[in-house]
C-alpha cells in the first residue's frame, strides 16, 4: 500500500521517538522532495496535535507526542480520511485496519495492537496489553456488490469461533466497506453468537454496534 506523506512523517517521528527532527531531517528520511511541503505538513500535523513541535530561532523541530490522550484520541473525521488515505475512492484493507486500530483504541481507552494470546494459534489485529480486549478488523464486500459472499461468511464464522476460544472479557469484530455483509451474517447466524460483538466502522470514523433485531436494524453507539 502506498503511504501518504503525512503517514511517512508520522512513522518517522515515531521510529526515532523520543528524539526530535528538523524539517530538513524529516525530508531526507522520508524521501519527500519538497522542503516547503514538509514544512506545511508538519505544521498541519502539529495543528491537529498529532505531533509536537517548537521553533528554535529560524528552525522548527518536531517529535512524536507519546501522551496517552494523543496516542488514543481519534484525530477526527476529516483528518482520518487524509491520514489513512483512500484507494480508488475507498480505503484499502490495510488502511482500514489502521483506521480501526485508532478508533477502537479510542473507543475502549487502551492501545490495541496486533498480537496473540495463549491457547489460540492466531494473530489478532486488535489486542489490549493485558489481553482482556481482543478483536479483528474485516473489510468485506458483497459478491459483485449484490450477492451473499459465502466464502466470507465462512471467514466470519471462523473468527467468531476463534474469538470465543480466548479468555478475553471483551471480544469483537469490526467491519468496513459494506455494512450489509455483517448485517446479513447476523441475520442468518446471530442467534448462535453470545460473546462476540459486531461493529461497523465507516470511513469517516463513525462507529456502530450492530445488533440482531426483528426489524433488522442496528443501534448506533458513540465512537468516543
N, C-alpha and C positions, 0 to 999 in steps of 0.2 A: 504494500500500500504506500502511495506517495504521501509523504508527510508535509504539512504546511510549514511555512517559515515560522509561524508562531509556535508550532509544536517543536520544531528544531531548537528554537531559543529556549523553551521551557525544558526540554530534555537535557540540553547542555548545562543549563544552570543547576538543574537537579543533580546532574552527574558530577559536578565539581563542588556541590554544597558540602561544607558551609563557606567555601571560598567565594569570592566575587569575581566579576569580569567586566571589562570596559566594552563599549560598543565595538571597538576595533577587534578585541579578542573574540567577542561573540561572532563577528563577521567571519573571521578567519576559521573559527572552529566549526561553524555551521555551513560554510560554503555559500552564504548569501552574498551576492556580488556587490550590491549597493550599500554603502555605508549609511546613506540617507534613509533607506528602507529599514535597516536595522534600528536606527535611531527612532523612527516613527513607531515601529513595532514594540520596542522596549518601553517607550513612553505609554503606548496604549495598554500594554500588559501591566505596567505599574499603575496606571489609572484605574484599571479594573481590579487592582490589588491581588493579582496572580503572581507578581514578583515584587521585590523591594528594590529601591534604588535611591541614590542621593548624588548630588553634584559636588565635585571637588574641583574648585577652580573652573576651568572650561571643560572638564571631563566628567562624564557620568559613569558611575559604577552600579552594577546590579547583582543581586543574589536571590536565590530561591527562598521563598517565605515558608518556613517549616512550622509555623504556628498551627495548632490543631484546627482553629477556626477557619483559617485559609485553606488548609490541606483538605478539609472535609466539605467546605461550603460549596454549594452549586454556584458556578460563575454566572448563571442567568441564561435565559433563552437565547438571546442574540449571540452572546459570546460562545455558547456551546456550539452553535452551528458553525461559527467561524473557526473555533479552535479544533474541533474534531473533524470538520470538513465533510464534504459530500462527494460522492462519485456518481456521475450521470444522474444527478437530481436526487439521489438518496444516499444515506450513509452506507459505507461498506460494512460487512460483518465485523471486521476488526475495529473500525471506528465506533460501531455500535457498542462493542464490548467495552471500549474505553469510556464511552458516554455512560453506559450502565454502571461501570465501576465508580464513576464520580457521583452519579445521582444516588445510587443505592448506599454508598458510603455516607453521604449526607443524610439520607433517609433514616438509617439505623444509628448514626452518630459514632461510627467506628470505621477505621480504614479497612477496606476489603481488597484482598489481593488473591492472585492465583495460588492454589495450594492443595495439598492432600491431607486426609485425616486417616487415623489408624483404622484398619479393617475394610477400607473401601479403595480398591485399586483404580482410582480415577483422580485426575487433577481437575478440581472445580475452579470455575472462573472467579468466584467471589467468596472469600473465606476470611472471617474475622480472626484477629490474633489469638484468641482463646478457643477458636473452633466452635463457638456457640451459635454462630450465624454462618450458613453455607448456602450458596446459590450458584446458578449458572445462567448465562445470557444466551438467548437464541434469536436469530434474525431470519425469520421464515416468511415464505410467501405461498399463496395457493398455486396449484399447477396451472400454468398459463393465466394466472390471475383469477381463475374461476373455480377450478375443481379441487376437491379434497386431496391433500397430499399424504397418501397412506404411508410412504416411507418416513416422512417427517413425523407423522403420528406415532410411528414405532419408536423414533428417537425420543420423542417427548415421554412416552411410557417408560422407556429405559432410564431416562434421567430422573423421573419421579421415583422409580424403584430404587435407584442408587442413592438418591437423597434420603429416602425413607430408611435406608440401611445405616445412615450416620446417626450419631448421638446428639446432633445439634438441636438446640431448643427452637431455633428458627430456621426453616428450610424453604427455599423459594426458587422459582424460575421467573426470569424477566424476559419478555418478548418484545421484539421490534418489528418494523416493516408493516405487516398486515395483522391487525387485531383479530380478524376472522379466524386465523389459524388456531390460537389458543382458545378462543371462544367456542369453535366447533369441537375441539378436543374435549373441553369441559362439558359441553352439551351431551357428548356421547359417553365420556368416561368419568366425569367429575364426581359422580356418586361413589366411586371407588377410592377417591383421594380424600384423606383426612388430615394429613400432616405436612402438606406442601402447598404454599401459597403461590398463586399465579399473578404476575403483574404485567401490565403493558406500558411500555415507555415510548412516547412519541419523540420525534427528532428535535422538538423544541424543549425537551426536558420534562414534560408533564407526565406524571406517574399515576397509573390507575391500578387499583387492586381488583382483579377480575373474580367474580363470584357467580356461582350457578344458581339462577333464579328461574322460576317457572316462566317468567316473562322474557327470559334470555337477555336481561340487561345486566350491566356491570355497574358497580358503585365506584365513585371517584374518591380517591384519597389524596391528601396533600403530599408533595414530594419533599416538604420541609420537615 
